Every structure is written in structure tokens, then in C-alpha cells.
Amino acid sequence: MNLDVLWTYQKERFPLARTAPLLAVFSAASISVSAGMAGRPLPSWGAFAAGFVVALLLFFQMRVCDEYKDLEDDRRFRPDRPIPRGLISLRAVLGLGAASLPIAAFAVWAWHPPLLWLLGLVWLWLAAMTAEFGVAEWLKARPVLYLLSHMAIMPLIDLLLTGMEWVPSGAPAAGLAVFLGLSFVNGCVLEIGRKLWAPQNEIAGVDTYSRLWGPQRAAVIWAGCIGLSFVLLIWVGLLVGAFWAVLVLGGAGAALCLLAARSYAKAPTVRAEKRMDALSGLWVFACYALAGSAAWLA
């Protein structure tokens, strides 16, 4: 397979320059928070290496499944994407996804074989998502339920990542559910934030939250997700013994996000659209960076 083709594909559909740092922080924070909440020392570097590899491959597998699931819609409404325009074939992308499966399994097995059942649980939910849970039309007619059902994979992935620490130790920390909840809400922040578009950028046949709810209401809902995420982040800070640091630094980030949401609601321009997408990723990055570093420092 042509390396230039692969480079262009990843740049457009799975940008490693943006994705890899976020997943490195996400995976490392998950392991650190799990240890911090339980008052246990951090595991060795092997847990962090395995966690990053698995997180990166799982998110790539999610992209591959989306390519398969959304192909007909992409051909009709987004012909400029790599597969519809002929840059790369669906078969090649599916082949890359299939090749990543044993690598992910090996990374988990190499660290702690009993974790394989948690990996299997993530894959089971991903398969169900790809099949739209057998009720594709019914689910697509209910966008909020669609969002919630698909974002449920985030705490499952986080359960696997935190398991890099708690499964070898014997039991999860009592407050781990709070961190898993944070992952669920942050998944919603990312998903909604990337689909808040300027009116002139809306595409017929492409579902966005700015079209579904209108820019003003969509901005309020996104801001509500930021607020809930912030509350959960503070709770995590409290559980790991770094309440004030998380409150102050997280509060500054949340305030910036809320100002951006207000700006988008007042004037949903192309510039505001890009700002919302960028801030969604930056907020999630900051959440995990704060949670992970707070747990490590504590």
C-alpha cells in the first residue's frame, strides 16, 4: 500500500498529530487516577505503554467502523472523503482495522492477560454500535439516544485503561465510577463540539447538532456538558486529594469554554465553528492532564 496514500488518509480521517497526544494523556491519566483514588503506587511503565497502544488502536478501530457504517451516506453527501473519492478503498481500511486487532490484544496480554475480557467487552459494544444495535432507522430518528448509546463506549474504554492498574491490584477504587462518568461526558463534549457548524457549512443529508437544535440551543447544551464535566473533574480532584488545584485550573478552562459557547450562540460563524471544535479537544485534553497530574502529585 502506498505510504503517501496512508499519510493522506490519516491526516484527513485519523490525524495522529492531534489524536496521539490526547490519547497519551487520556490513557496515562486513567491509570494514574485509578492508583491515586485507591492510594496505591503507580504501576510500572509497562502499564502506561500498553494503555497508550490499546487506546490508540481502539480509537482507530472506531474510525474504521465508522467508515464502514457511514459509507453510503458519505458517497451521497460527502464524496470528498478519502474512500468515496477513491484515494483508498474500503477493503484496505478494513484490512488495516483487522490487522490492528491482534496488536491490541497482544499489548493487553503482554501487560496482564486477565484484562483481555475487558478488551472483549469494548469490542462487543463497538460491534453493536457498528450494527446500530440492530435498529438503525429507529435510532437515527432519535439523535439524543443515538449520541448517548454511542458515547457509552467511552467509559468502557476507560474501564479497560484504568484496569491496567486495578485489575493486577485486585479491585477498583471506590470512586472510580466518577472518573468513568467524566469520560462519558467528555465524549459528549467532543461529539457535540465537532458538529456545531456555521449555517453556510451545513451539508444536506449530514446530521449536525447545530441543525438539529439550532446554533443557540446547541451551544447551551454543549456548555451544559462542559459544566457537568467540570463538576465531575472537581469530584475527581477531591477524591485524589488535589481539590484546589483542579478547581482553579479547571475553572479557568471551563470559563474559556463558556465564553466561546456564548460567542458561537450569538454569531455562529465559520471562525466560531472552528473555535468550538478546537476547544472541545482542548477541554478534554486539559481534563485528563489535570486529573492525571493531580493524582500523580497527590
C-alpha positions in Angstrom: 0.0 0.0 0.0 1.3 3.4 -1.0 2.7 5.3 2.0 1.6 8.6 0.6 -1.9 7.4 0.5 -1.8 6.2 4.1 -0.3 9.5 5.2 -3.1 11.5 3.4 -5.7 9.2 4.8 -4.5 9.5 8.4 -4.2 13.3 8.0 -7.8 13.6 6.9 -9.6 10.9 9.0 -7.3 10.0 11.9 -4.9 12.8 12.4 -2.1 11.4 14.6 -0.6 14.8 15.4 -3.9 15.7 17.2 -5.1 12.3 18.3 -1.9 10.7 19.7 -1.2 13.4 22.4 -4.8 13.4 23.5 -4.8 9.6 23.9 -1.4 9.6 25.6 -2.8 11.9 28.2 -6.1 10.1 28.4 -4.5 6.7 28.9 -1.9 7.9 31.4 -4.5 9.9 33.4 -6.7 6.8 33.6 -4.0 4.7 35.1 -2.8 7.5 37.4 -6.3 8.3 38.7 -7.1 4.7 39.4 -4.0 4.4 41.5 -4.5 7.8 43.2 -8.0 7.1 44.2 -7.1 3.8 45.7 -4.0 5.2 47.5 -1.7 2.8 45.6 1.7 3.5 44.0 1.7 3.9 40.2 2.4 0.7 38.2 5.5 0.3 36.1 5.9 1.9 32.7 4.6 -1.3 31.0 1.0 -0.4 32.1 1.3 3.1 30.5 2.8 1.8 27.3 0.1 -0.9 26.9 -2.6 1.6 27.8 -1.4 4.1 25.1 -1.1 1.4 22.4 -4.6 0.0 23.2 -6.2 3.4 23.3 -4.7 4.5 20.0 -5.7 1.2 18.3 -9.2 1.2 19.8 -9.9 4.8 18.5 -8.6 3.8 15.1 -10.9 0.8 15.1 -13.8 3.1 15.9 -12.8 5.2 12.9 -12.7 2.1 10.7 -16.1 1.0 11.8 -17.5 4.5 11.1 -16.0 4.3 7.6 -17.9 1.0 7.0 -21.1 2.1 8.7 -21.3 5.5 7.0 -20.1 4.6 3.5 -23.4 5.1 1.7 -24.0 8.4 3.4 -20.5 9.5 2.5 -21.0 8.6 -1.1 -24.2 10.6 -1.3 -23.4 13.6 0.8 -19.6 13.7 1.4 -18.0 12.5 -1.8 -14.8 14.4 -1.0 -13.9 12.0 1.8 -11.0 9.6 1.1 -12.9 6.4 0.4 -15.7 7.9 -1.8 -13.3 9.9 -3.9 -11.1 6.9 -4.5 -8.0 7.8 -2.5 -8.2 4.5 -0.7 -10.5 1.5 -0.8 -12.9 0.4 2.0 -11.3 -3.0 1.8 -7.8 -1.5 2.5 -9.2 0.4 5.5 -11.0 -2.7 6.8 -7.7 -4.6 6.4 -5.8 -2.1 8.5 -8.5 -2.3 11.2 -8.4 -6.1 11.2 -4.6 -6.0 11.4 -4.8 -3.8 14.5 -6.9 -6.3 16.4 -4.2 -8.8 17.3 -1.8 -6.0 18.1 -4.2 -4.5 20.6 -4.8 -8.0 22.1 -1.1 -8.6 22.4 -0.5 -5.3 24.1 -3.1 -6.2 26.7 -1.9 -9.7 27.1 1.7 -8.6 27.5 0.9 -6.5 30.4 -1.8 -8.6 32.2 -3.7 -11.4 30.4 -6.8 -11.2 32.6 -7.5 -7.8 31.1 -8.5 -9.4 27.8 -12.1 -9.8 29.0 -12.4 -6.0 29.3 -11.0 -5.6 25.8 -13.5 -8.1 24.6 -16.3 -6.1 26.3 -15.2 -2.9 24.4 -15.1 -4.8 21.1 -18.5 -6.2 21.8 -20.0 -2.8 22.3 -18.1 -1.5 19.2 -19.6 -4.3 17.1 -23.1 -3.4 18.4 -22.5 0.2 17.6 -21.4 -0.6 14.1 -24.6 -2.6 13.6 -26.6 0.3 15.1 -27.8 -2.2 17.7 -30.0 -3.7 15.0 -32.4 -0.7 15.0 -30.6 1.7 12.7 -33.6 3.7 11.4 -35.2 3.9 14.8 -32.0 5.0 16.4 -31.2 7.6 13.8 -34.6 9.1 14.3 -33.7 9.7 18.0 -30.4 11.7 17.8 -30.0 12.1 21.6 -30.4 8.4 22.2 -28.0 7.8 19.3 -25.5 10.1 20.9 -25.8 8.5 24.4 -25.7 4.9 23.1 -22.5 5.6 21.1 -20.8 7.6 23.8 -21.3 4.7 26.2 -18.2 3.2 24.7 -16.0 5.9 26.3 -16.4 4.6 29.9 -16.0 1.1 28.7 -12.6 2.1 27.1 -11.7 3.9 30.3 -12.7 0.8 32.4 -10.1 -1.1 30.4 -7.5 1.6 30.8 -8.0 2.0 34.5 -8.0 -1.8 34.6 -4.3 -1.6 33.7 -3.8 -0.5 37.3 -6.7 -2.0 39.3 -7.0 -5.5 37.8 -3.5 -6.5 38.8 -4.1 -4.9 42.2 -7.2 -6.8 42.8 -10.1 -4.3 43.0 -11.1 -0.9 41.6 -11.1 2.3 43.7 -14.4 3.1 45.4 -14.7 6.4 43.5 -13.8 5.1 40.0 -17.3 5.5 38.7 -16.9 9.3 39.0 -13.9 9.1 36.6 -15.8 6.8 34.2 -18.7 9.3 34.3 -16.2 12.1 33.3 -15.1 10.1 30.3 -18.8 9.6 29.2 -19.5 13.4 29.5 -16.2 14.3 27.8 -17.2 12.0 24.9 -20.3 14.1 24.5 -18.3 17.3 24.6 -16.2 16.1 21.8 -19.0 14.7 19.7 -21.3 17.7 20.0 -18.4 20.2 19.7 -17.3 18.8 16.3 -20.8 19.1 15.0 -21.5 22.7 15.8 -21.3 24.2 12.3 -21.7 27.6 10.8 -25.1 27.8 8.8 -23.2 28.2 5.5 -21.2 25.0 6.1 -24.2 22.8 6.8 -24.5 19.9 4.2 -27.8 18.5 3.1 -28.1 14.9 4.4 -25.4 15.4 7.1 -26.7 15.4 10.7 -25.2 18.1 12.9 -26.3 19.3 16.4 -26.4 22.9 15.1 -29.0 21.9 12.6 -30.9 19.6 15.0 -31.2 22.1 17.8 -30.3 25.4 16.2 -26.9 27.1 17.0 -28.2 28.8 20.2 -29.7 25.8 21.8 -26.8 23.5 20.7 -24.3 25.9 22.3 -26.3 25.9 25.5 -26.3 22.1 25.6 -22.6 21.9 24.8 -22.0 24.4 27.6 -24.1 22.2 29.9 -21.8 19.3 29.1 -18.8 21.4 29.9 -20.3 22.4 33.2 -21.1 18.7 34.1 -17.7 17.7 33.1 -16.2 20.4 35.3 -18.2 19.2 38.3 -17.0 15.6 37.8 -13.5 16.8 37.3 -13.6 18.7 40.7 -15.0 15.5 42.2 -12.1 13.5 40.9 -9.7 16.2 42.3 -11.4 15.8 45.6 -11.0 12.0 45.6 -7.3 12.1 44.7 -6.5 14.9 47.2 -6.0 17.8 44.8 -9.2 19.7 45.0 -8.0 23.3 44.9 -5.6 22.8 42.0 -8.3 21.2 39.9 -10.9 23.8 40.9 -8.7 26.8 40.0 -7.1 25.5 36.8 -10.2 23.6 35.6 -12.3 26.6 36.4 -10.2 28.8 34.1 -10.6 26.3 31.3 -14.3 26.0 31.8 -14.8 29.7 31.8 -13.0 30.0 28.5 -15.2 27.3 27.0 -18.4 29.0 28.2 -17.3 32.3 26.7 -16.7 30.5 23.4 -20.1 28.9 23.6 -21.7 32.3 24.1 -19.8 33.8 21.2 -20.9 30.9 18.9 -24.5 31.2 20.1 -24.5 35.0 19.2 -22.7 34.6 15.9 -22.3 31.0 14.6 -19.6 32.0 12.0 -17.0 29.7 10.4 -14.4 31.1 12.8 -16.7 30.3 15.8 -17.3 26.8 14.5 -13.5 26.1 14.3 -13.1 27.5 17.8 -15.8 25.3 19.2 -14.2 22.2 17.6 -10.7 23.1 18.9 -11.9 24.0 22.4 -13.7 20.7 22.7 -10.5 18.8 22.2 -8.5 21.2 24.4 -11.0 20.9 27.2 -10.9 17.1 27.2 -7.1 17.2 27.0 -7.0 19.6 29.9 -9.4 17.5 32.0 -7.2 14.4 31.7 -4.0 16.3 32.1 -5.3 17.9 35.3 -6.8 14.7 36.7 -3.7 12.6 35.9 -1.2 15.1 37.2 -3.2 15.8 40.3 -3.3 12.1 41.1 0.4 11.8 40.4 1.3 14.8 42.6 -1.1 13.8 45.3 
